Amino acid sequence: MAGKYDVYVIQDGDEYYVRPGVVIVDGGPGGKVRVRNLTGLPIELEFPAAVAAAGRVPIAARAAAHVPLAPGADGLYEFAVDVTLREGVTKRALGHSWPKIIVDP
């Protein structure tokens, strides 16, 4: 059974992870990726322009966002999640390696 969100950002000790490490979302009209930040710190997502026109998307601590997919998004892409540890200091969250998104039209 699918959850409410496609992507979860979690903390384990001093490390931050994107789960699952490879995300599959439905593309097409109205497509979106649903992201839930389960950490106690703000995060910022960065998708390639081919995936999401929004580019960088901030999400507050313990909050969620629905990021609209770009029209015509289709394929496998890397994306980034940066956790803000304090002003001007971020740490990249990992997803097995760099997190990936597959947009399946």
Rosetta constraint file for C-alpha pairs under 8 A:
AtomPair CA 4 CA 34 HARMONIC 7.69 0.50
AtomPair CA 5 CA 33 HARMONIC 7.79 0.50
AtomPair CA 5 CA 34 HARMONIC 4.84 0.50
AtomPair CA 5 CA 35 HARMONIC 5.72 0.50
AtomPair CA 5 CA 36 HARMONIC 6.39 0.50
AtomPair CA 6 CA 23 HARMONIC 6.62 0.50
AtomPair CA 6 CA 24 HARMONIC 7.63 0.50
AtomPair CA 6 CA 25 HARMONIC 7.22 0.50
AtomPair CA 6 CA 33 HARMONIC 6.20 0.50
AtomPair CA 6 CA 34 HARMONIC 5.13 0.50
AtomPair CA 6 CA 35 HARMONIC 6.09 0.50
AtomPair CA 7 CA 18 HARMONIC 6.75 0.50
AtomPair CA 7 CA 19 HARMONIC 5.87 0.50
AtomPair CA 7 CA 20 HARMONIC 6.42 0.50
AtomPair CA 7 CA 23 HARMONIC 6.84 0.50
AtomPair CA 7 CA 33 HARMONIC 7.60 0.50
AtomPair CA 7 CA 34 HARMONIC 6.31 0.50
AtomPair CA 7 CA 35 HARMONIC 4.73 0.50
AtomPair CA 7 CA 36 HARMONIC 6.25 0.50
AtomPair CA 8 CA 18 HARMONIC 5.77 0.50
AtomPair CA 8 CA 19 HARMONIC 5.18 0.50
AtomPair CA 8 CA 20 HARMONIC 7.19 0.50
AtomPair CA 8 CA 35 HARMONIC 5.94 0.50
AtomPair CA 8 CA 36 HARMONIC 4.92 0.50
AtomPair CA 8 CA 37 HARMONIC 5.99 0.50
AtomPair CA 8 CA 38 HARMONIC 6.84 0.50
AtomPair CA 9 CA 16 HARMONIC 7.00 0.50
AtomPair CA 9 CA 17 HARMONIC 5.66 0.50
AtomPair CA 9 CA 18 HARMONIC 4.65 0.50
AtomPair CA 9 CA 19 HARMONIC 6.34 0.50
AtomPair CA 9 CA 35 HARMONIC 7.76 0.50
AtomPair CA 9 CA 36 HARMONIC 6.37 0.50
AtomPair CA 9 CA 37 HARMONIC 4.90 0.50
AtomPair CA 9 CA 38 HARMONIC 5.73 0.50
AtomPair CA 9 CA 39 HARMONIC 6.76 0.50
AtomPair CA 9 CA 93 HARMONIC 7.67 0.50
AtomPair CA 10 CA 16 HARMONIC 5.68 0.50
AtomPair CA 10 CA 17 HARMONIC 5.32 0.50
AtomPair CA 10 CA 18 HARMONIC 6.50 0.50
AtomPair CA 10 CA 19 HARMONIC 7.50 0.50
AtomPair CA 10 CA 37 HARMONIC 6.85 0.50
AtomPair CA 10 CA 38 HARMONIC 5.30 0.50
AtomPair CA 10 CA 39 HARMONIC 5.53 0.50
AtomPair CA 11 CA 15 HARMONIC 5.79 0.50
AtomPair CA 11 CA 16 HARMONIC 4.49 0.50
AtomPair CA 11 CA 17 HARMONIC 6.30 0.50
AtomPair CA 11 CA 38 HARMONIC 7.54 0.50
AtomPair CA 11 CA 39 HARMONIC 5.82 0.50
AtomPair CA 12 CA 16 HARMONIC 6.23 0.50
AtomPair CA 12 CA 17 HARMONIC 7.69 0.50
AtomPair CA 15 CA 93 HARMONIC 7.25 0.50
AtomPair CA 16 CA 83 HARMONIC 7.64 0.50
AtomPair CA 16 CA 91 HARMONIC 7.90 0.50
AtomPair CA 16 CA 92 HARMONIC 7.31 0.50
AtomPair CA 16 CA 93 HARMONIC 4.58 0.50
AtomPair CA 16 CA 94 HARMONIC 6.43 0.50
AtomPair CA 17 CA 93 HARMONIC 4.74 0.50
AtomPair CA 17 CA 94 HARMONIC 4.67 0.50
AtomPair CA 17 CA 95 HARMONIC 5.55 0.50
AtomPair CA 18 CA 81 HARMONIC 7.72 0.50
AtomPair CA 18 CA 93 HARMONIC 6.19 0.50
AtomPair CA 18 CA 94 HARMONIC 5.75 0.50
AtomPair CA 18 CA 95 HARMONIC 4.71 0.50
AtomPair CA 18 CA 99 HARMONIC 6.59 0.50
AtomPair CA 19 CA 95 HARMONIC 6.24 0.50
AtomPair CA 20 CA 95 HARMONIC 6.80 0.50
AtomPair CA 21 CA 94 HARMONIC 7.68 0.50
AtomPair CA 21 CA 95 HARMONIC 3.96 0.50
AtomPair CA 21 CA 96 HARMONIC 5.54 0.50
AtomPair CA 21 CA 97 HARMONIC 7.52 0.50
AtomPair CA 21 CA 98 HARMONIC 7.59 0.50
AtomPair CA 21 CA 99 HARMONIC 5.01 0.50
AtomPair CA 21 CA 100 HARMONIC 6.43 0.50
AtomPair CA 22 CA 95 HARMONIC 7.34 0.50
AtomPair CA 22 CA 99 HARMONIC 5.99 0.50
AtomPair CA 22 CA 100 HARMONIC 4.81 0.50
AtomPair CA 22 CA 101 HARMONIC 5.73 0.50
AtomPair CA 22 CA 102 HARMONIC 7.35 0.50
AtomPair CA 23 CA 99 HARMONIC 7.93 0.50
AtomPair CA 23 CA 100 HARMONIC 6.21 0.50
AtomPair CA 23 CA 101 HARMONIC 4.68 0.50
AtomPair CA 23 CA 102 HARMONIC 6.03 0.50
AtomPair CA 24 CA 101 HARMONIC 5.89 0.50
AtomPair CA 24 CA 102 HARMONIC 4.72 0.50
AtomPair CA 24 CA 103 HARMONIC 6.09 0.50
AtomPair CA 24 CA 104 HARMONIC 7.07 0.50
AtomPair CA 25 CA 31 HARMONIC 7.79 0.50
AtomPair CA 25 CA 32 HARMONIC 7.41 0.50
AtomPair CA 25 CA 33 HARMONIC 6.48 0.50
AtomPair CA 25 CA 101 HARMONIC 7.42 0.50
AtomPair CA 25 CA 102 HARMONIC 6.31 0.50
AtomPair CA 25 CA 103 HARMONIC 5.22 0.50
AtomPair CA 25 CA 104 HARMONIC 6.22 0.50
AtomPair CA 26 CA 31 HARMONIC 6.02 0.50
AtomPair CA 26 CA 32 HARMONIC 7.52 0.50
AtomPair CA 26 CA 103 HARMONIC 5.86 0.50
AtomPair CA 26 CA 104 HARMONIC 5.09 0.50
AtomPair CA 26 CA 105 HARMONIC 5.87 0.50
AtomPair CA 27 CA 31 HARMONIC 4.74 0.50
AtomPair CA 27 CA 32 HARMONIC 7.24 0.50
AtomPair CA 27 CA 69 HARMONIC 6.98 0.50
AtomPair CA 27 CA 72 HARMONIC 7.74 0.50
AtomPair CA 27 CA 73 HARMONIC 6.45 0.50
AtomPair CA 27 CA 74 HARMONIC 6.92 0.50
AtomPair CA 27 CA 103 HARMONIC 5.40 0.50
AtomPair CA 27 CA 104 HARMONIC 5.34 0.50
AtomPair CA 27 CA 105 HARMONIC 4.31 0.50
AtomPair CA 28 CA 71 HARMONIC 6.97 0.50
AtomPair CA 28 CA 72 HARMONIC 6.88 0.50
AtomPair CA 28 CA 73 HARMONIC 7.56 0.50
AtomPair CA 28 CA 105 HARMONIC 5.25 0.50
AtomPair CA 29 CA 71 HARMONIC 7.09 0.50
AtomPair CA 30 CA 68 HARMONIC 7.06 0.50
AtomPair CA 30 CA 69 HARMONIC 7.52 0.50
AtomPair CA 31 CA 68 HARMONIC 6.07 0.50
AtomPair CA 31 CA 69 HARMONIC 5.42 0.50
AtomPair CA 32 CA 66 HARMONIC 6.21 0.50
AtomPair CA 32 CA 67 HARMONIC 5.28 0.50
AtomPair CA 32 CA 68 HARMONIC 4.23 0.50
AtomPair CA 32 CA 69 HARMONIC 4.97 0.50
AtomPair CA 33 CA 66 HARMONIC 5.73 0.50
AtomPair CA 33 CA 67 HARMONIC 5.22 0.50
AtomPair CA 33 CA 68 HARMONIC 6.57 0.50
AtomPair CA 33 CA 69 HARMONIC 6.99 0.50
AtomPair CA 34 CA 64 HARMONIC 7.45 0.50
AtomPair CA 34 CA 65 HARMONIC 6.00 0.50
AtomPair CA 34 CA 66 HARMONIC 4.45 0.50
AtomPair CA 34 CA 67 HARMONIC 6.34 0.50
AtomPair CA 35 CA 64 HARMONIC 5.55 0.50
AtomPair CA 35 CA 65 HARMONIC 5.38 0.50
AtomPair CA 35 CA 66 HARMONIC 6.26 0.50
AtomPair CA 35 CA 67 HARMONIC 7.73 0.50
AtomPair CA 36 CA 62 HARMONIC 7.34 0.50
AtomPair CA 36 CA 63 HARMONIC 6.10 0.50
AtomPair CA 36 CA 64 HARMONIC 4.32 0.50
AtomPair CA 36 CA 65 HARMONIC 6.66 0.50
AtomPair CA 37 CA 42 HARMONIC 7.86 0.50
AtomPair CA 37 CA 43 HARMONIC 7.32 0.50
AtomPair CA 37 CA 59 HARMONIC 7.02 0.50
AtomPair CA 37 CA 60 HARMONIC 7.45 0.50
AtomPair CA 37 CA 61 HARMONIC 6.26 0.50
AtomPair CA 37 CA 62 HARMONIC 5.11 0.50
AtomPair CA 37 CA 63 HARMONIC 5.46 0.50
AtomPair CA 37 CA 64 HARMONIC 5.92 0.50
AtomPair CA 38 CA 61 HARMONIC 7.06 0.50
AtomPair CA 38 CA 62 HARMONIC 4.85 0.50
AtomPair CA 38 CA 63 HARMONIC 7.22 0.50
AtomPair CA 39 CA 61 HARMONIC 5.91 0.50
AtomPair CA 39 CA 62 HARMONIC 5.78 0.50
AtomPair CA 40 CA 61 HARMONIC 4.87 0.50
AtomPair CA 40 CA 62 HARMONIC 5.97 0.50
AtomPair CA 41 CA 60 HARMONIC 6.95 0.50
AtomPair CA 41 CA 61 HARMONIC 4.52 0.50
AtomPair CA 41 CA 62 HARMONIC 7.50 0.50
AtomPair CA 41 CA 83 HARMONIC 6.67 0.50
AtomPair CA 41 CA 84 HARMONIC 6.32 0.50
AtomPair CA 41 CA 85 HARMONIC 6.79 0.50
AtomPair CA 42 CA 58 HARMONIC 7.32 0.50
AtomPair CA 42 CA 59 HARMONIC 5.84 0.50
AtomPair CA 42 CA 60 HARMONIC 4.38 0.50
AtomPair CA 42 CA 61 HARMONIC 4.44 0.50
AtomPair CA 42 CA 62 HARMONIC 7.92 0.50
AtomPair CA 42 CA 83 HARMONIC 6.10 0.50
AtomPair CA 42 CA 84 HARMONIC 5.65 0.50
AtomPair CA 43 CA 58 HARMONIC 5.86 0.50
AtomPair CA 43 CA 59 HARMONIC 5.33 0.50
AtomPair CA 43 CA 60 HARMONIC 6.42 0.50
AtomPair CA 43 CA 61 HARMONIC 7.15 0.50
AtomPair CA 43 CA 81 HARMONIC 6.63 0.50
AtomPair CA 43 CA 82 HARMONIC 5.49 0.50
AtomPair CA 43 CA 83 HARMONIC 4.39 0.50
AtomPair CA 43 CA 84 HARMONIC 5.84 0.50
AtomPair CA 44 CA 56 HARMONIC 6.38 0.50
AtomPair CA 44 CA 57 HARMONIC 5.39 0.50
AtomPair CA 44 CA 58 HARMONIC 4.25 0.50
AtomPair CA 44 CA 59 HARMONIC 6.02 0.50
AtomPair CA 44 CA 81 HARMONIC 5.68 0.50
AtomPair CA 44 CA 82 HARMONIC 5.22 0.50
AtomPair CA 44 CA 83 HARMONIC 6.58 0.50
AtomPair CA 44 CA 84 HARMONIC 7.83 0.50
AtomPair CA 45 CA 55 HARMONIC 7.90 0.50
AtomPair CA 45 CA 56 HARMONIC 5.41 0.50
AtomPair CA 45 CA 57 HARMONIC 4.98 0.50
AtomPair CA 45 CA 58 HARMONIC 6.34 0.50
AtomPair CA 45 CA 59 HARMONIC 7.82 0.50
AtomPair CA 45 CA 79 HARMONIC 7.41 0.50
AtomPair CA 45 CA 80 HARMONIC 5.72 0.50
AtomPair CA 45 CA 81 HARMONIC 4.58 0.50
AtomPair CA 45 CA 82 HARMONIC 6.52 0.50
AtomPair CA 46 CA 55 HARMONIC 5.59 0.50
AtomPair CA 46 CA 56 HARMONIC 4.43 0.50
AtomPair CA 46 CA 57 HARMONIC 6.44 0.50
AtomPair CA 46 CA 79 HARMONIC 5.77 0.50
AtomPair CA 46 CA 80 HARMONIC 5.05 0.50
AtomPair CA 46 CA 81 HARMONIC 6.40 0.50
AtomPair CA 47 CA 51 HARMONIC 6.13 0.50
AtomPair CA 47 CA 52 HARMONIC 5.92 0.50
AtomPair CA 47 CA 54 HARMONIC 7.94 0.50
AtomPair CA 47 CA 55 HARMONIC 5.46 0.50
AtomPair CA 47 CA 56 HARMONIC 6.68 0.50
AtomPair CA 47 CA 78 HARMONIC 7.49 0.50
AtomPair CA 47 CA 79 HARMONIC 4.91 0.50
AtomPair CA 47 CA 80 HARMONIC 6.71 0.50
AtomPair CA 48 CA 52 HARMONIC 6.48 0.50
AtomPair CA 48 CA 53 HARMONIC 7.86 0.50
AtomPair CA 48 CA 55 HARMONIC 6.51 0.50
AtomPair CA 48 CA 77 HARMONIC 7.44 0.50
AtomPair CA 48 CA 78 HARMONIC 7.69 0.50
AtomPair CA 48 CA 79 HARMONIC 6.81 0.50
AtomPair CA 49 CA 53 HARMONIC 5.03 0.50
AtomPair CA 49 CA 54 HARMONIC 7.50 0.50
AtomPair CA 49 CA 55 HARMONIC 6.02 0.50
AtomPair CA 49 CA 70 HARMONIC 7.36 0.50
AtomPair CA 50 CA 70 HARMONIC 6.16 0.50
AtomPair CA 50 CA 72 HARMONIC 7.85 0.50
AtomPair CA 50 CA 73 HARMONIC 5.77 0.50
AtomPair CA 51 CA 69 HARMONIC 5.54 0.50
AtomPair CA 51 CA 70 HARMONIC 5.22 0.50
AtomPair CA 51 CA 73 HARMONIC 5.27 0.50
AtomPair CA 51 CA 74 HARMONIC 7.73 0.50
AtomPair CA 51 CA 77 HARMONIC 7.71 0.50
AtomPair CA 51 CA 103 HARMONIC 7.87 0.50
AtomPair CA 52 CA 67 HARMONIC 7.11 0.50
AtomPair CA 52 CA 68 HARMONIC 6.26 0.50
AtomPair CA 52 CA 69 HARMONIC 4.62 0.50
AtomPair CA 52 CA 70 HARMONIC 4.63 0.50
AtomPair CA 52 CA 73 HARMONIC 7.95 0.50
AtomPair CA 53 CA 68 HARMONIC 7.88 0.50
AtomPair CA 53 CA 69 HARMONIC 7.14 0.50
AtomPair CA 53 CA 70 HARMONIC 5.50 0.50
AtomPair CA 54 CA 67 HARMONIC 7.66 0.50
AtomPair CA 54 CA 68 HARMONIC 7.85 0.50
AtomPair CA 57 CA 67 HARMONIC 7.88 0.50
AtomPair CA 59 CA 63 HARMONIC 6.28 0.50
AtomPair CA 59 CA 64 HARMONIC 6.40 0.50
AtomPair CA 59 CA 65 HARMONIC 6.62 0.50
AtomPair CA 60 CA 64 HARMONIC 7.61 0.50
AtomPair CA 69 CA 73 HARMONIC 6.63 0.50
AtomPair CA 73 CA 103 HARMONIC 6.33 0.50
AtomPair CA 73 CA 105 HARMONIC 7.55 0.50
AtomPair CA 74 CA 102 HARMONIC 7.37 0.50
AtomPair CA 74 CA 103 HARMONIC 4.90 0.50
AtomPair CA 74 CA 104 HARMONIC 5.90 0.50
AtomPair CA 74 CA 105 HARMONIC 6.08 0.50
AtomPair CA 75 CA 102 HARMONIC 5.54 0.50
AtomPair CA 75 CA 103 HARMONIC 5.35 0.50
AtomPair CA 75 CA 104 HARMONIC 6.77 0.50
AtomPair CA 76 CA 100 HARMONIC 6.87 0.50
AtomPair CA 76 CA 101 HARMONIC 5.80 0.50
AtomPair CA 76 CA 102 HARMONIC 4.51 0.50
AtomPair CA 76 CA 103 HARMONIC 6.65 0.50
AtomPair CA 77 CA 100 HARMONIC 5.54 0.50
AtomPair CA 77 CA 101 HARMONIC 5.40 0.50
AtomPair CA 77 CA 102 HARMONIC 6.50 0.50
AtomPair CA 78 CA 98 HARMONIC 6.50 0.50
AtomPair CA 78 CA 99 HARMONIC 5.84 0.50
AtomPair CA 78 CA 100 HARMONIC 4.33 0.50
AtomPair CA 78 CA 101 HARMONIC 6.29 0.50
AtomPair CA 79 CA 98 HARMONIC 7.16 0.50
AtomPair CA 79 CA 99 HARMONIC 5.85 0.50
AtomPair CA 79 CA 100 HARMONIC 5.87 0.50
AtomPair CA 79 CA 101 HARMONIC 7.11 0.50
AtomPair CA 80 CA 92 HARMONIC 7.21 0.50
AtomPair CA 80 CA 93 HARMONIC 7.46 0.50
AtomPair CA 80 CA 98 HARMONIC 7.15 0.50
AtomPair CA 80 CA 99 HARMONIC 6.71 0.50
AtomPair CA 81 CA 92 HARMONIC 5.86 0.50
AtomPair CA 81 CA 93 HARMONIC 5.46 0.50
AtomPair CA 81 CA 94 HARMONIC 7.83 0.50
AtomPair CA 82 CA 90 HARMONIC 5.92 0.50
AtomPair CA 82 CA 91 HARMONIC 5.52 0.50
AtomPair CA 82 CA 92 HARMONIC 4.53 0.50
AtomPair CA 82 CA 93 HARMONIC 6.01 0.50
AtomPair CA 83 CA 90 HARMONIC 5.28 0.50
AtomPair CA 83 CA 91 HARMONIC 5.17 0.50
AtomPair CA 83 CA 92 HARMONIC 6.19 0.50
AtomPair CA 83 CA 93 HARMONIC 6.78 0.50
AtomPair CA 84 CA 88 HARMONIC 7.58 0.50
AtomPair CA 84 CA 89 HARMONIC 5.99 0.50
AtomPair CA 84 CA 90 HARMONIC 4.39 0.50
AtomPair CA 84 CA 91 HARMONIC 6.62 0.50
AtomPair CA 85 CA 89 HARMONIC 5.61 0.50
AtomPair CA 85 CA 90 HARMONIC 5.40 0.50
AtomPair CA 85 CA 91 HARMONIC 6.94 0.50
AtomPair CA 86 CA 90 HARMONIC 7.14 0.50
AtomPair CA 94 CA 98 HARMONIC 5.61 0.50
AtomPair CA 94 CA 99 HARMONIC 6.30 0.50
AtomPair CA 95 CA 99 HARMONIC 4.51 0.50
AtomPair CA 95 CA 100 HARMONIC 7.81 0.50
